[in-house]
Amino acid sequence: MFGYICINQPELKIKDYETYRGYYCGLCHNLHKRYGRIGQMLLNYDMTFLIILLSGLYEPEEAECRRRCIQHPVKEHVQIRNEITDYAADMNILLSYQKALDDWKDEHSQPKRVLAASLRKDYGRLRKQYSRQAKTLEQCIRKLSEAEENKSEDIDYVAGLTGRFLGEMMVWKEDIWQEELRMLGFYLGKFVYLMDAFEDMEKDEKQGNYNIFLILKEKHPENYQKAAEAILTDMMAECSKVFERLPIIKRAEILRNIIYSGVWCKYAVILEKRSSKVKKEIEEKE
């Protein structure tokens, strides 16, 4: 469920891309520092978005430097860190542990079982430190698992569970911005869940897994794709409305690139793959 909240690099200015990479590299550094190589392996673009969003809203003091690392041993690169980077690294671990645990239960994936075991101690500590976020995450994942087992047809409910826990993670401080951040995270989380389901349709159909869009396809085989796109568009429209209400000036262009364009990059790739597959099947029949 990771990797959808990313930039559209060709549409981003060079200086803004360097800044984005700076936050990304800062998160990578903190994951390594706080959780070792395993934490560093869990680096993702979604938490980079969280850092830039909260940094734009709260504008904390930042440490910026240029350095080399194992991933970039030859050329120095910008690294940007602040106190929100630590928070995002911790949220990264909370999510990664629960995802690994969920994958182990659903797919009996041994690597995910090992990953969950390696993160268990850190998760226990973070669960106490961030009880609000952890409690919401655990409740929503449990309800989501129940909904999937019962093959729920309520698309708003199942997607809303991901929206709810991502919205809670968006709230760094319980202050005047908390409800707006929860709302932004809620719609963004729904989008992420639905995009993940849309991408996994073929795999889930072959394996007989639950997928809310397979239910939609069964009911509306002719226009399910248009309906899916309309739902995804509506989620991001609501997300963008909330974003524009926030008093964010710093890094706003990067955030707009992600919200208005970047999140759709994976969708375009999915459609292209499916189109290519259909063309290949037609050519083989001819």
HELIX and SHEET records of a PDB file:
HELIX    1   1 GLN A    9  GLU A   11  5                                   3    
HELIX    2   2 ILE A   14  MET A   41  1                                  28    
HELIX    3   3 TYR A   45  TYR A   58  1                                  14    
HELIX    4   4 GLU A   83  GLU A  107  1                                  25    
HELIX    5   5 GLN A  110  GLN A  129  1                                  20    
HELIX    6   6 SER A  131  GLU A  149  1                                  19    
HELIX    7   7 ILE A  155  MET A  170  1                                  16    
HELIX    8   8 GLN A  178  GLU A  199  1                                  22    
HELIX    9   9 MET A  201  GLN A  207  1                                   7    
HELIX   10  10 ILE A  212  LYS A  219  1                                   8    
HELIX   11  11 TYR A  224  ARG A  245  1                                  22    
HELIX   12  12 ALA A  252  TYR A  260  1                                   9    
HELIX   13  13 GLY A  262  TRP A  264  5                                   3    
HELIX   14  14 CYS A  265  LYS A  285  1                                  21    
SHEET    1   A 2 ALA A  63  ARG A  67  0                                        
SHEET    2   A 2 HIS A  77  ARG A  81 -1                                        
END                                                                             
